[in-house]
Amino acid sequence: MSRIGVQLQIQDTHVVIDNGILQLTLSNPEGIVTGIQYNNIDNLLEVLNEESNRGYWDLVWNSPGSAGTTGTFDVIKGTSFNVIVENDDLVEVSFTRMWDTSQEGKLVPLNIDKRFIMLRGCSGFYSYAIYEHLKDWPGFNLDETRIAFKLRKDKFHYMAMADNRQRYMPLPDDRLPERGQALAYPEAVLLVDPVEPEMKGEVDDKYQYSCDNKDSHVHGWICTDQPAVGFWMITPSNEFRSGGPVKQNLTSHVGPTTLAVFLSAHYSGEDLVPKFSAGEMWKKVFGPVFIYLNSAIEGDDPLSLWEDAKEQMIAEVQSWPYTFPASEDFPKSEQRGNVSGRLLVNDRYVSDDNIPANGAYIGLAPPGNAGSWQRECKDYQFWSKTDENGYFSINDIRTGDYNLYAWVPGFIGDYRSDGAITITPGSDIEVGDLIYEPPRNGPTLWEIGIPDRSATEFYVPDPNPKYINKLYVNHPDRFRQYGLWERYAEMYPDGDVAYTVGNSDYKNDWFFAHLTRKIDDNKYQGTTWQIKFKLDNVDHSNSYQLRVAIASANLSELQVHVNDPKANPLFSSGPFGQDNSIARHGIHGLYWLYNVDIPGKLLVQGDNTIFLTQPQSSGPFPGIMYDYIRLEGPQLQVPRKSI
């Protein structure tokens, strides 16, 4: 540990915290990060920007009753500065903005306390914030909140967010009209005359670098100038993020910009906008996150800084919950509880024995219906994964009442515990064996895809050569290329997907998204896909069951016809979905499961066809990504295993 203690200097308009490794400068009393001095670089943040546009907490809010996911953008500026802790080992400072009725309609009705922490010998700093809505205050919607850093464009050119998702990035100037061409939406720009000629013809779009919460613990930028310097955003826990482990959020993108997004409607829509009513009390702690700085010895590979950042991320995750934040609203480990047990799957048509839920996502979230966790956006969630035998342990859970939720790759549907689980300080709850019975009426007659809440396994086309991001060429995430929605009409100019069970292969013959077809400059039409299958025998007196698991839906509708596409639909979902994953290069959004009863009298011995129609056609982006489709026969007299 450094011999130099942490020093705090309070000036009229700035606060400076220095531990001998880095120097952090914040505006006083606003609490905007205006400067980060490190490794002989006077400021890692963009000095060409106004001080208020370098490092900041922000939010988007709207009035109660408003629809949609947009509103008033607010860079949160404190009005009062306080020193919380000051000693040689640690400095914690606070910048608060308190709300009162004179600000109604002008500011979001929240008390906000932004905290910054620096430790002795630590190559970085921590930040967290406490948001509070009091009982007598008016309602509001909170569309988004995050912390953002704008780095120097003359230094930070290499971005990394995963071992296979890192590259030299375009410059922000490349996105300007004289160098770039805006595409279907402002975030996507074709690089026409970039500063670096080898990037000409590529597409830049910040949504190509989105990531599931479960996989987004470290990302950032490297300045490859010797000696190289790294700037990293480390998120050690997902407990304060909305939407659960597979909610997708932005990470880092051209700017150079680095974000920690705590709450957003991206890849979900309005379902993930928390709506607070008048008189509703609420308090939540977002963070702490760790802004980590590292440097390489001159001559070393600058990309080694990514490996070091991953190691630091692991150390931060293992240190969670931190012991040093001073706020009583951030409970320490001994003030939290643990839950452990085993999850088994009972599907009598798959196995006579209970099946260990291998690799299942299992977590605690506020009480609700099965699957409600993916739309939960006000409180905390705590998730883990089961081992190959179905055992799990969820540790360091905040006190409160929860349901236990799970979903199991390889099986459709959602598990939810029957009763609430109450966590008290120091509690260690063993729940024993839990049994999940996934939706099932009868034996599988045929199936398409893999039930994993993603469309990854289906056919993803090569992008139009005019719209390439070189990072995703021959990449597992090929779905992140721009403009793949346009390829559907090119591949199916006259008809639509026609899948024949037993002959077709979903990896090659099932397009990853059920899209509209462009028929004129600004006109689109809905499309109908066919599933053709044979039945050797039909039980006309009983029902069959069609299970349609959906990985993503946007401004869409699902209609099902059986053998007669001109008849009234046997099933219609009605309009559903707002996750916009097709445009934003996601391969999943919110999960939906539809169970369609098919009377046996509608089926025939021999050739049958199920028609799946998506009729909504307001543009290129209405559509559905299927996760998995299964047809079940009538129920058999299979003995139920005692559990």
NUVEXLO-252625 format. One line per field, with one value per residue (C-alpha): residue number from 1; residue in one letter; x, y, z. Coordinates in pm, whole numbers, plus 32768, in hexadecimal, padded with zeros to 4 digits. Example, Ala and Ser with C-alpha at 12.3 -4.5 7.8 and 13.67 -1.06 7.14 Angstrom:
i <- c(1  2);
aa <- c(A  S);
u <- c(84CE  8557);
v <- c(7E3E  7F96);
w <- c(830C  82CA);
This chain:
i <- c(1  2  3  4  5  6  7  8  9  10  11  12  13  14  15  16  17  18  19  20  21  22  23  24  25  26  27  28  29  30  31  32  33  34  35  36  37  38  39  40  41  42  43  44  45  46  47  48  49  50  51  52  53  54  55  56  57  58  59  60  61  62  63  64  65  66  67  68  69  70  71  72  73  74  75  76  77  78  79  80  81  82  83  84  85  86  87  88  89  90  91  92  93  94  95  96  97  98  99  100  101  102  103  104  105  106  107  108  109  110  111  112  113  114  115  116  117  118  119  120  121  122  123  124  125  126  127  128  129  130  131  132  133  134  135  136  137  138  139  140  141  142  143  144  145  146  147  148  149  150  151  152  153  154  155  156  157  158  159  160  161  162  163  164  165  166  167  168  169  170  171  172  173  174  175  176  177  178  179  180  181  182  183  184  185  186  187  188  189  190  191  192  193  194  195  196  197  198  199  200  201  202  203  204  205  206  207  208  209  210  211  212  213  214  215  216  217  218  219  220  221  222  223  224  225  226  227  228  229  230  231  232  233  234  235  236  237  238  239  240  241  242  243  244  245  246  247  248  249  250  251  252  253  254  255  256  257  258  259  260  261  262  263  264  265  266  267  268  269  270  271  272  273  274  275  276  277  278  279  280  281  282  283  284  285  286  287  288  289  290  291  292  293  294  295  296  297  298  299  300  301  302  303  304  305  306  307  308  309  310  311  312  313  314  315  316  317  318  319  320  321  322  323  324  325  326  327  328  329  330  331  332  333  334  335  336  337  338  339  340  341  342  343  344  345  346  347  348  349  350  351  352  353  354  355  356  357  358  359  360  361  362  363  364  365  366  367  368  369  370  371  372  373  374  375  376  377  378  379  380  381  382  383  384  385  386  387  388  389  390  391  392  393  394  395  396  397  398  399  400  401  402  403  404  405  406  407  408  409  410  411  412  413  414  415  416  417  418  419  420  421  422  423  424  425  426  427  428  429  430  431  432  433  434  435  436  437  438  439  440  441  442  443  444  445  446  447  448  449  450  451  452  453  454  455  456  457  458  459  460  461  462  463  464  465  466  467  468  469  470  471  472  473  474  475  476  477  478  479  480  481  482  483  484  485  486  487  488  489  490  491  492  493  494  495  496  497  498  499  500  501  502  503  504  505  506  507  508  509  510  511  512  513  514  515  516  517  518  519  520  521  522  523  524  525  526  527  528  529  530  531  532  533  534  535  536  537  538  539  540  541  542  543  544  545  546  547  548  549  550  551  552  553  554  555  556  557  558  559  560  561  562  563  564  565  566  567  568  569  570  571  572  573  574  575  576  577  578  579  580  581  582  583  584  585  586  587  588  589  590  591  592  593  594  595  596  597  598  599  600  601  602  603  604  605  606  607  608  609  610  611  612  613  614  615  616  617  618  619  620  621  622  623  624  625  626  627  628  629  630  631  632  633  634  635  636  637  638  639  640  641  642  643);
aa <- c(M  S  R  I  G  V  Q  L  Q  I  Q  D  T  H  V  V  I  D  N  G  I  L  Q  L  T  L  S  N  P  E  G  I  V  T  G  I  Q  Y  N  N  I  D  N  L  L  E  V  L  N  E  E  S  N  R  G  Y  W  D  L  V  W  N  S  P  G  S  A  G  T  T  G  T  F  D  V  I  K  G  T  S  F  N  V  I  V  E  N  D  D  L  V  E  V  S  F  T  R  M  W  D  T  S  Q  E  G  K  L  V  P  L  N  I  D  K  R  F  I  M  L  R  G  C  S  G  F  Y  S  Y  A  I  Y  E  H  L  K  D  W  P  G  F  N  L  D  E  T  R  I  A  F  K  L  R  K  D  K  F  H  Y  M  A  M  A  D  N  R  Q  R  Y  M  P  L  P  D  D  R  L  P  E  R  G  Q  A  L  A  Y  P  E  A  V  L  L  V  D  P  V  E  P  E  M  K  G  E  V  D  D  K  Y  Q  Y  S  C  D  N  K  D  S  H  V  H  G  W  I  C  T  D  Q  P  A  V  G  F  W  M  I  T  P  S  N  E  F  R  S  G  G  P  V  K  Q  N  L  T  S  H  V  G  P  T  T  L  A  V  F  L  S  A  H  Y  S  G  E  D  L  V  P  K  F  S  A  G  E  M  W  K  K  V  F  G  P  V  F  I  Y  L  N  S  A  I  E  G  D  D  P  L  S  L  W  E  D  A  K  E  Q  M  I  A  E  V  Q  S  W  P  Y  T  F  P  A  S  E  D  F  P  K  S  E  Q  R  G  N  V  S  G  R  L  L  V  N  D  R  Y  V  S  D  D  N  I  P  A  N  G  A  Y  I  G  L  A  P  P  G  N  A  G  S  W  Q  R  E  C  K  D  Y  Q  F  W  S  K  T  D  E  N  G  Y  F  S  I  N  D  I  R  T  G  D  Y  N  L  Y  A  W  V  P  G  F  I  G  D  Y  R  S  D  G  A  I  T  I  T  P  G  S  D  I  E  V  G  D  L  I  Y  E  P  P  R  N  G  P  T  L  W  E  I  G  I  P  D  R  S  A  T  E  F  Y  V  P  D  P  N  P  K  Y  I  N  K  L  Y  V  N  H  P  D  R  F  R  Q  Y  G  L  W  E  R  Y  A  E  M  Y  P  D  G  D  V  A  Y  T  V  G  N  S  D  Y  K  N  D  W  F  F  A  H  L  T  R  K  I  D  D  N  K  Y  Q  G  T  T  W  Q  I  K  F  K  L  D  N  V  D  H  S  N  S  Y  Q  L  R  V  A  I  A  S  A  N  L  S  E  L  Q  V  H  V  N  D  P  K  A  N  P  L  F  S  S  G  P  F  G  Q  D  N  S  I  A  R  H  G  I  H  G  L  Y  W  L  Y  N  V  D  I  P  G  K  L  L  V  Q  G  D  N  T  I  F  L  T  Q  P  Q  S  S  G  P  F  P  G  I  M  Y  D  Y  I  R  L  E  G  P  Q  L  Q  V  P  R  K  S  I);
u <- c(8000  8079  811F  8074  7F26  7DF0  7DEB  7CB6  7CCA  7B8D  7B8C  7A80  7A0D  7AB9  7B0C  7C50  7C95  7DF6  7E93  7FE1  7F72  7E5F  7DC1  7C48  7BB0  7A3C  7976  78FA  77DA  775F  782A  7885  79CD  7A97  7BF1  7CAA  7E24  7EE5  8037  80B8  7F7F  7EE7  7D83  7CFB  7BAA  7B5D  7BED  7B40  79EF  7949  7990  7828  7857  797B  7913  77B7  7685  754F  73E5  72B7  7166  7002  6EBA  6DD1  6CE6  6DCC  6E06  6F42  70AC  7123  710D  71DF  7356  73FA  756B  7552  75F9  7617  75C5  7679  77CE  782B  7955  78DC  7A29  7B86  7CBB  7E02  7D62  7C1F  7B66  79F2  793E  77D2  7722  75AF  7486  734F  71F5  70D5  6F80  7003  70B6  6F80  6F7E  70E4  71B0  716D  70D4  71FC  72FE  7446  758A  76BA  77E6  7952  7A54  7BCE  7CA2  7E10  7EE2  7DBE  7DE1  7C87  7B55  79F6  78A9  7747  7604  74D4  7386  725C  70EE  702D  6EC8  6E27  6ECD  6E2E  6E53  6F46  6FDD  7151  71B4  732A  7449  75BF  771E  77E0  7944  79BC  7B2C  7C2D  7BFD  7D6C  7DDC  7CDB  7CA5  7C94  7B5C  7B33  7A04  7A49  7B63  7ABE  7A1D  7B34  7BC2  7C51  7B22  7AC2  7AF3  79C5  7A17  79D9  7869  783F  777E  78B5  7952  782B  76D4  75B2  74F8  73A0  73BD  74B1  7585  75EE  76E5  7798  7902  792F  7A70  7AFF  7C45  7CD3  7C9C  7C94  7B46  7A9E  795D  7928  77F6  7812  76EC  76FE  75F9  76EF  77A5  7680  76A2  75D2  75F2  767A  77A0  77E1  78C8  79EB  7A18  7AD8  7BEB  7D63  7E44  7F4F  8048  817D  8167  8008  7EE6  7D98  7C4D  7B53  79F2  79CE  7872  78AB  773E  75F9  751C  74C9  748D  732C  72A1  7373  74A6  744D  73DC  74B6  7555  7648  77B7  78C7  78B2  7947  797B  7A4A  7938  791E  77D7  774D  75D8  7503  73A8  7337  7224  7319  72BE  717F  70AF  6FBF  6F9C  70ED  7091  7044  6F0F  6EED  6DA0  6D63  6DA0  6E74  6FA8  70E0  7252  7362  74DC  757A  76DF  77ED  78A0  7A1A  7ACF  7C1B  7D55  7E83  7FC2  80C4  823A  82C9  8301  81F9  80CA  7FBE  7EB3  7F3B  7E7A  7D38  7DB9  7E13  7CBC  7C15  7CE4  7C84  7B15  7B2B  7BC3  7AAA  799C  7A38  7A3E  78C7  781A  7923  7977  79D4  78A0  782B  76B9  75D4  7504  7618  7612  7751  776D  7710  75D1  7564  74F3  752C  7450  74BA  7415  73EA  730B  7283  71A8  7082  701B  6F85  6F9D  7116  7179  70D7  71C6  71EA  72F6  7401  73D4  752F  7594  7448  742D  7398  7361  72A4  71D0  70A5  6F68  6EA4  6E2E  6F09  6FF4  6FA2  7112  7164  707C  70D9  7186  7158  720F  7331  736D  746A  74C3  759E  75C1  7590  76A9  768D  75D0  74DA  7571  757E  75E3  7572  763D  763B  74C9  7436  732E  71C6  70B9  70FB  7086  717E  717A  722D  723C  72EB  739A  7303  71A7  7099  6FEC  7042  7061  6FE8  6FE8  6E94  6EDA  6F9E  70FE  714F  72BA  732D  748B  756F  7467  74DD  73B1  73BF  728F  72DB  726C  718F  70CD  7081  6F74  6F90  6E5A  6E03  6CBD  6D34  6E56  6F2C  6EC3  6FC3  708D  714C  7272  7305  7249  7350  729D  736E  7358  74CE  74A7  73DA  7458  7505  7563  76A3  767D  7664  77D2  7788  773C  784D  78DC  7A21  7A1A  78F0  796C  798C  7921  7831  7769  7731  75D2  766D  76AC  75DF  74BA  7475  7300  7329  73B7  726C  71BC  72F4  72F5  7179  7110  6FC8  6F72  6FC5  7069  6FD7  7068  7031  7054  7141  71E4  7236  734D  72FF  746D  7451  72DE  7246  7299  72FF  71E5  7082  7085  6FB5  6FFB  7045  6F68  6FA0  7074  6FB3  6EC1  6EDC  6DFF  6DD2  6E52  6DDA  6EC3  6E63  6EB9  6E69  6E54  6DBF  6CE9  6CC1  6B9A  6AB3  69DF  68BB  6813  6930  6A01  6B67  6C3F  6D1E  6E25  6EB9  6FD5  7041  7196  713E  7013  6FF3  6EAE  6E3B  6D1D  6D14  6BF2  6BD9  6B14  6B02  6ADE  6A06  6AB8  6977  68AB  6894  69D1  69C6  6A99  6AFE  6BE5  6B6F  6C7A  6DA0  6F0F  6FDB  713E  71C7  72D0  72C4  733B  7430  74E1  746C  7417  731D  7249  712E  70B8  6F54  6EAC  6D68  6CAF  6BBA  6AB3  6A7C  693E  698A  6873  6947  6A5D  6A61  6B15  6C38  6CA5  6C58  6CC7  6CD3  6CDA  6D84  6D22  6DBE  6CCD  6D50  6E05  6E49  6FB3  70E9  7101  6FB8  7007  7036  7167  70FA  71AC  7111  6FD7  6F47  6E12  6D96  6CA7  6B7D  6BCC  6C3B  6BF7  6D57  6D76  6DDE  6F1A  6EE4  6FA6);
v <- c(8000  815B  821B  8354  838C  840E  8588  8663  87CA  889F  89CF  8ACF  8A28  88D5  87B4  86F4  8596  850B  83C4  83E5  8300  83D3  8522  854A  86A3  86E2  8823  88B8  8895  87F3  86B2  869D  85E8  86F0  8657  850E  8534  83EE  836D  84C5  850E  864D  85E6  849E  8545  860F  8766  87F5  87B7  889E  8835  87BF  86CA  85F7  850E  8517  8465  84A0  8433  844F  848A  84DB  853F  8433  839B  83E4  82CD  825F  8253  83B8  84F0  8605  85C9  8642  864B  8635  8762  8772  88A8  8848  87AC  86E9  8622  84D0  842C  84C1  8409  8389  8242  82C1  83F5  83EB  8525  856F  8656  8670  8704  871E  8746  881F  887F  89C2  88E8  8822  87EF  8873  875F  85F2  85D0  851B  8565  84F9  84C0  847D  83E7  83C7  82F7  82DD  81E4  81EC  8129  80F3  8139  81C3  8246  81D2  827C  8231  82F4  82E4  8345  8386  83DB  844B  83FD  854C  8589  857B  8451  842E  833B  82EF  8288  8267  82A8  826D  82F5  8364  83C4  8477  842D  84E5  849A  84E4  83C9  82B3  81F5  8085  7FFF  7EAE  7E0C  7C97  7BBA  7BA9  7D01  7E01  7ED9  8026  8107  8220  8383  8455  853B  8414  8423  858D  85D3  862B  84D7  83F1  83A0  836D  8228  81AE  825C  8362  8273  81B0  8261  81E5  825A  82FD  83C4  8362  83EE  828C  821C  80A8  80E2  8166  80A9  8032  807B  810F  80E2  80E9  7FD5  7EE3  7EEC  7EA6  7D8A  7CB3  7D21  7BCB  7BF7  7D6A  7D91  7E46  7F14  8047  80E3  80D1  81F1  813D  825B  81ED  81B4  812E  8189  80DE  8171  806A  8060  7F3E  7EE0  7DE2  7D85  7D84  7DA6  7F12  7EE3  7EBB  7D97  7C74  7BC4  7BC4  7D2E  7DD9  7F2E  8013  8000  80CA  8168  826F  83B5  8323  82E3  81EE  81AF  80F4  80D8  8086  80B0  80C4  805E  7FE0  7E85  7E86  7FBE  8068  7F2C  7F86  80EF  8106  81D4  826D  82E4  840F  83AE  827D  8268  81E4  81DF  812F  8126  8110  808D  80AC  807D  8090  8168  80B3  8146  807A  80AD  7FD8  7FEA  8094  7F90  7E9F  7E42  7F48  7E3A  7D92  7E9F  7DE6  7CAB  7D75  7E1C  7CC5  7C5C  7D9A  7D5A  7C01  7C9B  7D9C  7C92  7BC2  7CF5  7D32  7DB5  7EB7  7F04  8072  8136  820A  8220  8157  8114  802E  7EF8  7E39  7CBF  7C74  7D3E  7C64  7AFD  79C8  78C4  7770  7635  755F  7586  7456  743C  734D  730A  71AE  71AD  71E0  7108  7030  70C9  722E  72DB  73B9  751B  7547  76AF  7741  78B1  78CA  7A04  7ACC  7BF2  7CA9  7BD9  7BB3  7ABD  79BD  7A7A  7BCE  7C03  7C5F  7D8E  7DEA  7F3A  7FE1  7F0A  7E14  7CBC  7BAE  7A9D  796D  7839  76D0  75D6  7497  73EE  750C  7594  770A  7810  797B  7A4F  7BAB  7BF1  7D31  7D06  7CF6  7C15  7B65  7A52  795A  7954  787E  781E  76EB  76D8  75B5  75E8  76EB  77C5  785B  77D1  7891  781D  77F8  78C7  7A00  79E6  7AE1  7B47  7BCB  7C3B  7B0D  7A17  78DC  7831  76D2  7697  752B  7492  756B  74CC  7585  74F0  759D  75C9  747B  73D1  72B5  7217  72DF  72A3  7398  74C2  75E2  768B  7679  7704  77F8  794B  79A9  798C  794E  77EE  785A  78D2  7A23  7A9E  7B45  7CBF  7D95  7DD1  7F45  7F3C  7E79  7E8F  7DCF  7D63  7C80  7BD7  7A60  7AAE  79EE  7B30  7B58  7BD2  7D1D  7D89  7EAF  7E8A  7D15  7D61  7DCE  7C7B  7BC9  7C5C  7C1E  7AAF  7A8A  7B7C  7ACD  79D0  79A5  78A1  7747  764D  74D8  740A  72E9  7387  74EE  7553  7678  76E1  7727  7739  7804  7976  7A0A  7B0B  7B09  7C57  7D32  7D43  7E8C  7EAD  801C  8140  8176  8053  7F06  7DD7  7CCA  7B6C  7A09  78E9  777E  7648  750E  73BE  7264  71AC  7034  7035  7146  7140  7218  720B  72AD  73E8  7416  7527  761A  76BD  77FC  788D  79E5  7A7D  7BDC  7C9D  7DFD  7EA7  7D51  7C5A  7AE0  7A37  78BE  7804  768C  75FF  7720  7871  7920  78BB  7991  796B  7852  7931  7A9F  7B38  7C96  7DA4  7D69  7DB8  7EF8  7E78  7EF1  7DDF  7DB4  7F17  7F10  7DCF  7D07  7B98  7BA2  7C95  7C44  7ADC  7A7A  7924  78DC  7793  774F  763D  7595  74C4  7371  73A4  74B1  73B8  72A6  7161  71A7  7307  7430  759A  7695  77FE  7904  7A63  7BA7  7CAA  7DED  7EB1  8015  8007  7F2A  7EE0  7E3C  7CCE  7B9C  7AD0  7972  78B8  775F  76C3  756F  74AB  73BD  729E  7255  71F9  7093  6FCB  6FEE  6FAC  70E2  70BC  70F7  7225);
w <- c(8000  7FAA  80C3  8044  80ED  803D  8030  800F  7F9B  7FA0  7EBE  7E71  7D30  7D39  7E1D  7DE2  7E6A  7E40  7EB5  7E05  7CEB  7C56  7C94  7C74  7C46  7C76  7C53  7D9A  7DEE  7CAB  7CCC  7B5B  7B16  7A60  7A6D  7AA1  7AAD  7A89  7A15  79AD  78E1  7967  7915  788B  784C  7712  7759  7624  76C7  77BD  7923  7946  7825  789D  79B5  7A49  7ACC  79FB  79DD  78FA  799C  793E  79DD  7A68  796A  7846  774E  76A0  770A  76D5  77A8  783B  783D  797E  79D4  7B4D  7BED  7D64  7E28  7F68  7FAD  80E5  815C  81DD  8236  822F  82A5  8214  81A5  810C  809B  8050  7FDD  7F95  7E9F  7EE3  7E30  7F07  7E73  7EED  7E66  7DCB  7CCA  7C62  7AEB  7ACF  7B74  7BB4  7D12  7DAB  7EB2  7E13  7ECF  7DF1  7E9F  7E37  7EF1  7ED1  7F93  7FED  7EF2  7E07  7C93  7C5F  7D12  7D68  7D35  7DA5  7DCC  7EAD  7E13  7EF9  7EB8  7FEC  8047  8001  7EB3  7D57  7C73  7B4D  7A56  7A5B  78FC  792B  7A19  79F7  7A2E  78F9  78A8  776C  772F  765F  74F0  74A9  758D  75B7  7472  74D6  7581  7631  76D1  76A4  762A  74D5  74D3  74BF  73AA  733D  7325  7238  72AD  7310  71EC  7101  715E  70F5  6FB1  6EEA  6F37  6F80  6EF6  6FE6  6FA8  7019  716A  71F1  72C0  7188  70A4  6F6D  6F6D  6E18  6E4C  6F9E  7026  701D  6EB4  6F09  6FB9  6E7F  6E35  6F9A  706B  71C6  72B3  742E  7444  73A6  74F4  75DA  76D0  77BE  7928  7985  7895  78C8  79F4  794E  7813  77AD  76E1  76A9  764A  7583  7593  7653  7771  773B  7823  785D  78D6  794B  79CF  7AC3  7B3D  7C55  7C8D  7BCA  7CFE  7CB1  7B3B  7ABB  79F5  7A6D  79E3  7870  7859  7754  7780  76D3  773A  7689  7531  744C  7504  759D  769E  77BE  7876  799D  7954  7A83  79F4  788A  779A  7694  7610  76DC  76A4  7790  7864  78FF  7951  7AC6  7B06  7C5D  7CD9  7DB8  7F20  7EC9  7FA5  7EF9  7F37  7E73  7E6E  7D15  7D28  7D98  7C4E  7C32  7B36  7B13  7A78  7A11  794D  789C  78B2  7780  7672  76F7  7625  766B  7648  7781  783B  77DF  788A  79BD  79BE  79BC  7AE9  7B9E  7B4A  7BEB  7D23  7D35  7D09  7E1D  7F01  7EDA  7FA6  7FF2  815B  812D  80AF  81D1  817F  8261  8129  80A8  8189  81CE  81A9  8312  82E3  81C0  8197  80C2  8018  7F97  7F15  7DE1  7CB1  7BFC  7AC6  7AB3  794B  7937  77BA  77CC  78F3  79FA  7AF5  7B62  7A91  7B33  7AB1  7A1F  79DA  7A46  7A9D  7BF7  7CC0  7DC1  7D50  7DE3  7E03  7CC0  7BBD  7B12  7A2B  7AC0  7B15  79AB  79C3  7B29  7B2D  7C80  7D79  7D98  7D02  7D5F  7C67  7C4D  7B70  7BD1  7BAC  7ADB  7BF7  7C26  7D67  7D9C  7E98  7E91  7F80  8017  7FE1  806B  8175  8102  806F  7F26  7E44  7DBB  7C3F  7B3E  79D3  7950  77FC  773D  77D1  778E  788C  79DC  7B3B  7C6A  7DD3  7E75  7FA9  7FF6  807D  818D  81AE  82FD  8366  837E  8306  8257  81BA  8128  804D  7FF8  7EB1  7DD7  7CB9  7B77  7A9A  7948  7871  77D6  776C  7695  75D9  74E8  7381  72F7  7368  72CA  7378  74D4  7602  767C  765D  752F  73B5  7397  730D  71DF  708D  70A1  6F43  6ED9  6EDF  6DAD  6D4A  6D50  6EC5  6F76  70D1  70A8  7214  71D3  7097  70E3  7247  732A  734B  71D5  7225  7291  712A  70AD  6FBE  6FDA  6FD1  6E66  6E07  6E46  6D16  6C46  6CA5  6C93  6B81  6B2E  6C3A  6DA9  6E83  6E44  6F3A  6F0A  7045  7007  6ED8  6F36  7024  7107  70FF  6F8A  6F35  7052  7033  7182  717D  70F7  7042  6F5F  6DEA  6D40  6C0B  6BB4  6C26  6D68  6D69  6E17  6E37  6F39  6EF5  6F30  6F7D  6F4F  7018  6F50  6FFD  6FDB  70D7  70B5  71A3  7222  735B  72ED  7441  7502  74EF  7486  7518  745A  7537  74A8  7577  7500  753E  74C6  7445  73C0  7356  72E7  72F1  72D2  7221  7201  70F6  70CF  6F6C  6EF5  6EE0  6E72  6FA1  70D6  71A4  729E  737D  7380  747E  7436  740F  74F8  752F  7531  755B  740B  740F  7296  7254  7377  7316  7441  7418  7534  75F9  76E8  76F4  769C  769C  75E4  7609  74F0  7509  73B8  73A9  7312  7213  7168  711D  7018  6FE8  6EFE  6E9C  6F80  6F86  70A3  702C  7106  7098  7110  7079  7114  7005  7075  7000  6FED  7162  71CD  71FB  72D1  732B  7385  7498  746D  73DC  7439  73DD  74E8  74B0  758F  76F4  772E  7864  78EA  7A60  7B1C  7BE2  7D52  7DC9);
